[in-house]
Amino acid sequence: MKAIVLKEFGPTSNLEIKDIATPTIKAGEVLVRVKAISINPVDVKSRAGGGFASVLKDFDPIILGWDIAGTVVASESPLFKVNDDVFGMVNFPGHGQAYAEYVAAPANQLALKPANISFEEAAAATLAALTAWQALTPNPAIKPGSKVLIHAASGGVGHYAVQIAKHLGAYVIGTSSAANKDAVLALGADQHIDYKTQTLKNEVKDLDFVLDMLGEKTIDESLEVIRPGGAITTIFGAGKGTIVEKAKAYNVTGNGILVHSNGADMEQIAKLLASGKIRSVIARTFAFDEMAEAHAFVETGRTVGKVVVKAD
């Protein structure tokens, strides 16, 4: 099969297409003929030597990526049969090996692809949608009528978070640049804040929940506008200790999460996609041999929605 192998950590030129052996599967796994791959900021960071490079460095070859959608061609699991169309985030944060024509995936990390969406839309709704789901749904601060702020609301995680929060019945406020205001409101947000020209404390107060995708400065500003007893979650799991302590000073519950592969959660996302309650926004689609260009596009940090690579 063809796979995109990372020669060594560094620039996009270190990504190269090679012919390697098709993986074999063991009990509990399925072999997926990949139709589409989603590219995330963590892919880019890991390629450059950050992200999860320390986890991947001892594998040979190193094949980046975790997000796939495709068709089962062999199965060693009762969960899926040959010719089932599936999607999911594979082995995160381990060696997902998604940048390939075929991927051996634990069946319990996948879900059936809804028939009404494309493979590209399905691949997009994996790591990013799972992150939003796992950040929002366990939190008791989010319920019908809650005031929820989503930072970077036009981005990969953010655009799913806006839709999931609306599905949960919240009043949703999204931040982005003015250029992406219409995109954020089209996702269902009730209010938009331009982070370049507006400040949180002048626009909102007494928030029930904030989802952070940006880091320390944004967390500090957000804590000032959350009601006592409210909550804030950052997707930077490594900063969990810091946010917990900072939030305590405001009588706010702070938490940091790291998304994890989970087939049951993927099934919930599949239901939302099938019903039209959430949708994938795809900023741009690249061909398999344009992976370097896809990485460069994600690296700009200015994508609206998700970047996808077609694998066939």
Buried (B, 14 or more C-beta within 10 A) or exposed (E): BBBBBBEEBEEBEBBEEEEBEBBEBEEBBBBBBBBBBBBBBBBBBBBBEEBBBEEBEEEEEBBBBBBBBBBBBBBBBEBBEEEBBBBBBBBBBEBBBBBBBBBBBBBBBBBBBBEEBBBBBBBBBBBBBBBBBBBBBEBEBBEEEBBBBBBBBBBBBBBBBBBBBBBBEBBBBBBBBEEBBEBBBEBBBBBBBBBEEBEBEEBBEEBBBBBBBBEBEBBEBBBEBBBEEBBBBBBBBEBBEBBBEBBEEBEBBBBBBEBBBBBEBBEBBBEBBBEEEBBBBBBBBBEBEBBBBBBBBBBEEEBBBBBBBBBE
